[in-house]
Each structure stands twice: as C-alpha cells, then as structure tokens.
Amino acid sequence: MKIATVLCSVWATKKSPGLLGHPLQLVSTENGQLVAVDLVGAGVGDKVLLSFGSAARMENPHAPADAAIVGILDQLEELESYVHQ
C-alpha cells in the first residue's frame, strides 16, 4: 500500500464493464502520478490509501485495475526516530 494525494478526476467515455460504477482518479505518489479506481468516493486534495495488484481487485475481481483507492486518510502522525537497543 502507498499514500497518495488525489489531483483530479479522470473521465472515460468508454471503459471496461468491470470498471462501471467506479470513478477514476489521477493521484500523485512519491514516485509520480497514476490513475486509480476510486472505491471510496475520494475528492480532489484528499490523502488516500492505495492498494495494488490483486488486492486492488478484491471488491470486483473482474475489474482490470492495477491500483485502487481503498481509504481516505483523516490524519498522518509523524513518528520519532528510535534506535533498537
């Protein structure tokens, strides 16, 4: 899983039947931008949790998706570095 930010919606006049009913969102990750299937109703500017591969298809096994938005993050908490002793 990765954390990303929703940049905008992506519109497709025609798409695979497995994607019908699921919006597409352009998201930005630390490694660049990608399009993800939105399973939770995220909006522009939301910090989201992305799932990839077969985990991205859990809700709809017939959806040809490599990335899915599976959560909207409410808060990120920074952790202090620590040393294992």
C-alpha positions as CSV (number, residue, x, y, z in Angstrom):
1,M,0.0,0.0,0.0
2,K,1.0,3.6,-0.6
3,I,-0.2,7.0,0.4
4,A,-1.2,9.4,-2.4
5,T,-3.0,12.7,-3.0
6,V,-5.9,13.0,-5.4
7,L,-5.2,15.5,-8.1
8,C,-8.3,15.3,-10.3
9,S,-11.0,13.0,-11.8
10,V,-10.3,11.2,-15.0
11,W,-13.2,10.7,-17.3
12,A,-13.6,7.8,-19.8
13,T,-16.5,7.8,-22.2
14,K,-16.0,4.1,-22.6
15,K,-14.4,1.7,-20.2
16,S,-14.3,-2.0,-19.3
17,P,-17.6,-3.3,-17.8
18,G,-15.6,-4.2,-14.7
19,L,-15.0,-0.5,-14.1
20,L,-18.6,0.7,-14.5
21,G,-19.8,2.5,-11.4
22,H,-16.3,3.3,-10.2
23,P,-14.8,6.7,-10.8
24,L,-11.2,7.0,-11.9
25,Q,-8.8,9.5,-10.1
26,L,-5.4,10.8,-11.1
27,V,-3.3,10.6,-7.9
28,S,0.2,11.7,-7.0
29,T,2.6,9.5,-5.1
30,E,6.2,9.9,-4.2
31,N,7.1,8.1,-7.4
32,G,5.0,10.1,-9.8
33,Q,1.4,10.1,-11.0
34,L,-1.0,7.3,-11.8
35,V,-4.7,6.6,-12.4
36,A,-6.5,4.6,-9.7
37,V,-10.0,3.2,-9.4
38,D,-11.8,5.0,-6.6
39,L,-13.7,2.6,-4.4
40,V,-14.4,5.0,-1.6
41,G,-15.5,8.3,-3.1
42,A,-12.4,10.4,-2.6
43,G,-12.2,14.0,-3.7
44,V,-9.6,16.4,-5.0
45,G,-6.9,17.1,-2.4
46,D,-7.7,14.1,-0.2
47,K,-4.9,12.0,1.1
48,V,-5.7,8.4,0.2
49,L,-4.5,4.9,0.7
50,L,-3.7,2.9,-2.5
51,S,-3.8,-0.8,-2.9
52,F,-2.1,-2.5,-5.9
53,G,-2.3,-5.7,-7.9
54,S,-4.7,-8.5,-6.9
55,A,-5.6,-6.6,-3.7
56,A,-6.8,-3.7,-5.8
57,R,-9.3,-6.1,-7.4
58,M,-10.7,-7.6,-4.2
59,E,-14.0,-5.6,-4.4
60,N,-14.5,-6.5,-8.1
61,P,-12.4,-9.4,-9.3
62,H,-13.4,-8.7,-12.9
63,A,-12.1,-5.1,-12.8
64,P,-9.0,-4.6,-14.9
65,A,-7.3,-2.4,-12.3
66,D,-3.7,-2.3,-11.0
67,A,-4.3,0.4,-8.5
68,A,-7.4,1.2,-6.3
69,I,-8.2,3.9,-3.7
70,V,-9.3,1.9,-0.7
71,G,-9.3,4.5,2.1
72,I,-9.3,8.3,2.8
73,L,-6.8,9.3,5.4
74,D,-8.0,11.6,8.2
75,Q,-4.7,12.2,9.8
76,L,-1.0,11.3,9.4
77,E,1.1,11.1,12.6
78,E,4.8,11.6,12.5
79,L,6.8,9.1,14.4
80,E,10.0,10.0,16.1
81,S,13.1,8.0,15.1
82,Y,14.2,5.5,17.6
83,V,17.1,3.1,18.0
84,H,16.7,-0.6,18.8
85,Q,18.7,-1.4,21.8
